[in-house]
C-alpha cells in the first residue's frame, strides 16, 4: 500500500473538520461488454493428410451450448427427521428406497477377517525391526542413526522382528485351517 502524502493527510483533516466538504466519488465502471452468442456446430470435415510432412487432423468446432437460462424445478421438501429416533441409532431409509437385509453377525468370520488383516502388518513390522537391527551392523558411517544404539536394544530389535514373523506364520496356518474347516462343512 502506498504511503500517504501530505496532500492526502490535508484532505483527510479537512474532511474531519468540515463535514460539508465535497467527498470524492468513485470512478464509474465501464459498461459490460456483450457476451458472444453460441454458434451453430459445424460438421466435422477431415482434411487430407500430406504424406511428406507430419500428419495433421482437423479439429472439430466447439459444441453449441444450450440456452444459458436455467429453469428451477420445484423439488419436494426432504422428509422430516425425528432427532430422537436418529440419535437412538435406528436405521431408516429414505422413502421409496429399498434396504438390503443385514446378514447375521458371524463371530468366526469376524475373527478370520481380523487374522487375515494382521498377517501383512506383522510381516511388515517384523521386516522393519530386523532391517533396523541389520543396519546397525552393516552400515558403518557417521550418518547412521542406529549405530549409537546399545547392543541390547539392537538384539531386542532383531528378536522382536523374529517374534512378529513367527506370529505372522502362526496366523497364516490358523487362517488356512479355518478356511479348510469351513470348506469341509459346506
Protein Blocks (a to p, Z undefined) as FASTA:
>chain_A
ZZddfklmmmmmmmmmmmmbccdddddddddddddddddddddddddddfklccdddddd
ddddddfbdcdddddddddddfklmmnopacddehiacdddddddfklmmmmmmmmmmmm
mmmmmmmmmmmmmmmmmmgcfklmklmpcfklmmmmmmmmmmmmmmmmmmmmmmmmmmmm
mmmmZZ
